[in-house]
């Protein structure tokens, strides 16, 4: 595997994706994060560099995988007016962008890369930390089909299920809808369990009944026990849930649709942020509903 891989954004997901690719034989040349201490620690673990300049990251890589927080961060790392991943000779380089961001940002980044002879692909993730580490992510990809095909061998090492959605921005639309529905389900589950608790019902029994009826959902499996036990170790933060529901709601406005459930869910997660609970896992929305 001759491609040199760099990572920008090595939080929970990016760091484990880097570990995975190193493990299966790829050359991970550098890791970058605004948290330099975290990047340096990972670089020592992976025996690679942790440059403080994005230009150096791109210069020493054939493929750069980015996992950053939001639209503003994406525009910053791909800024063409200051040192960035697009500085210097980037002809032929491939940027694989994995963050959940607004679809238009992916379109803009692809255009910027293309103007410099580089390529961009969105690889939206619908999985969590464990899947990033063991290479079983569910990846939804958008961009030029030939770029997707060229990146497929690498992406298959990160995923157990790989799906090409369409041109730039299309995968981001699907990911926004995935997270919109997931967030609604999470908030609804918290309210159902909270009401059961207030009514004096046995919550183990209630969860078992939910699992066998129309109240079942994926978040029942992943989040319900944590809600009952108030165990909110973060796999997907409330702050990210607010951001992602916000992206979906913006898309709804652009399409001329009213999305009252999604708007209410975003408001719940915004309330968590206002109460300094934004760093909790999204299941922590139960803190707003349970009588404690």
N, C-alpha and C positions, 0 to 999 in steps of 0.2 A: 504494500500500500504506500505509494510514493507521495501522495498528497500531504502537504504540510497544513495542519489544522490549527487555527487560533480561535479562542473564545472571548467574547466581550459580554460581560455580565455573568459572574460566576457565583450567583446565589444558590438557593436550594436546587434549582433545576439545572442551570448551566454547569455547575461544578460536577454534578453527577453524570451529565452527558459527557463532559470531558473525561471523567474517570472511565466511563464505558468505552469510549473510542480508544483511549490509551490501552485499555485491557485487551481489546480485540486487534491491536496491532497498528493503529494509526499513529503517525508522528504528531503529537500535540506540541507545537513549538512555543506558544505563549498564551497567557491568560491575562485578562484585563478587567478591572472593576474599579468603580469609584471608591470602594473600600479597599485601599491599597494593602492593608494588613491581611485581609481575607485572600486577595489575589496572590500575595507573596506566600502565604501558607500553602495554598493549593499548588503553586508553582514548585515549591520545594517537594511536595508530595509526588508531583508528576514529573519532576526533573526537567522543568522547562523554564522559560523566562516569564517575568511579570513586568513588562515595560510600563512606564507611566505616560507614554505618548502613543496615541492611536495610530499615528503614522508608522511607528515601528512595528506595531501589531500587524498591520496589513503588509508591510514590506517583507516580513518573514513568514508569510503564509500564502497558500494557494486558495484555501477556503477559510472564510471567517464566519463563524456561527455566532449570532447575537441573540441574547436573551435579556432584554432591558425592560424597564418598568412601564414606560408609557410613550405617547406620541412625541412629547418634547424631547425625551431622551433619544429616541430614534433619529429625529431631525438633527440633534446635536452631534451624534457620532457619525452621521453622514453629511455633515455641513461641508459645502464646497467652497466656503469663504474663509475657512480657518482650518488648522491642522485636524485631520479626521481620518476615518478609514478610507476616504476617497482621495487623500493627498498622495502626491508622487505618481509613479507609473503603476496603475492598477489594472492595466489591460489584461484580460483573460482571467482575472480573479473572480471567484464566486462568493457571494454573500448570502448565507442562509439565515433568514430572520424568523425567530421562533416566538417572539413576544405576542401577547394579545393586545393589538393596537387597532386604531381606526383603519378601515380598508383603504382609504385614500392615501394614507401614509405609505403603504406598500406600493401603490401605483407610483407615487412620487419618487420613492427610493429606487425602484426599478428604472425609472426614467433617468435619474441622476447617474446611476451605475452604467447604464447603456451608453450614455453620452461620452463616457470615458473608456469605453471598450470593455467594461466589466459586466457581470451578470448578477442578478438578484433573484431569489426565490423565497417565498414565504412557506414556512413549515409550522403550521399552527398545531399546538399540542393540546390534546384532550385527555391528559393523564396526570399522574402525580410523581412525587419524588422517587418512590420505589421503582416505578416503571422507567424513569429516566436512568436509574442506576443499572437496571438489568436489561435494558435495551428492548423494552416492550411498550414503548409509547404508541399512542394512536396519533398519527400525523396526517393532517389535512394540508395539502400543498397547492400553492397558486403561483402562477408565473408562466413563462414560455414553456411549452410542452417539452421541447428539446433540452431545455435547461434542467427540467425535472428528471428527464431520462438520464442525463449525464450524472446527476447527483444521486440517482437511485441506489447504487451499491453502498454508498455511505449511509444514506437514510435508512436502508434496510437493516443496518447494524444498530440503529437507534430505536427501531420500531418493530412491533409484531403485526401492525396493520397500517398500511401506507395507502393513502388515497389522493389521487390528483383531482382537484375540484375544477380548475379553469384558470383564466388569465389572472394577472395580479389583482389582488383585492378580493377575489371571490372566496378564497379559503377563509379570509379574515371575517367575511360576512357570516359564513357558516359557524365559525368559532364563536362569534358574538352571540349567535342564537343559541348555541349549545350552552354557553355560560349563563345567558338570560334565563333559560328554562331551568338549569341546575340551581341557580340562585333563588328563583321562585319556589322550587320544590323544597329547598333548604329552609326558607323562611316559613313555608306552609307547614312543614314537618315540626318545626319548633313550636308553632302555635297549637298544632294538634296535640303534641305531647304536653305542652303547658296547660292546656285546658283539661286534659286527662288528669294531670297532677292536681290541679285545683279542685277537680271533682272527686278526688280521693281514689282514683282507679290505680290498679297495679300497673306500672309502666312496662314491666317485662311482658305481662299478658297483652297489653295494648300494642306493643311493638310486634308481638307474634301475630296478632290479629291483622294489623296493618299489612304484614308481609304476605298474608294469604288473601287479601282483598284488593279492591280498587285503590286503596291508600298506599299500595306498595310503590317504591321508587328506588333508584340506585342510591340516593342519599339516605334512605332508611337504613340501608346496609352499611354505609360508610360513616354516617354522622349521628345516628340516633343514640347509640350507647354513650358517645361523647357528650351529647346534650344532657342526658340524664345524670352522668357522672361529673359534669362540669369540667371535662378534660379537653381543653382547647389548644393543645399543642398545634402549632401552625403548619399546615400543609398547603393551604390556599387561604390567604388572609382576607379578612373582612374588607380591608382597604382595596385589595384587588377586585373583590366582588363588587364593590361600589363602582370602581372604574369600569369594569366590564359590562355591568348592567347599564351604566351611563352610555357606553358605546352603542349598545342595542337600542336604547331609547332615542339616541340621536338618529340612528338609522330609521327608526319608526317615524320620527318627525319628518325626515327627508322623504319618506314614502307616503306621508299624509295619513298615517295610522295612529290611533290612540291605543296605548298599551298600559292600561291602568294597573294591572298586576305587576308588571315590570317596574313601573314608576314607583309603586308603593314599596317594592322590594329594594330598589336603589335607595329610597328614603330611609329604610331600616338600616342599611349598611352605612349610609351617611351619618345616621344617628350614632352608630357605634364609633365611628371616627371622632365625632364631636365629644363623645364620652371617654376618649382615650382608649378605646377597645379595638382600634383598627388593626392592631398587630395580632389579635387573636385569630384563630382559624374561623372560617365563615360559619361553622357550626355554633360559634359563640353568639350568633344572633338570638339563641335561646335565652341569653341573659336579659334580653329586652322583654321577654314574654313570661317566663316562669315566675311564679310567686316564690320568693326565697325567704 
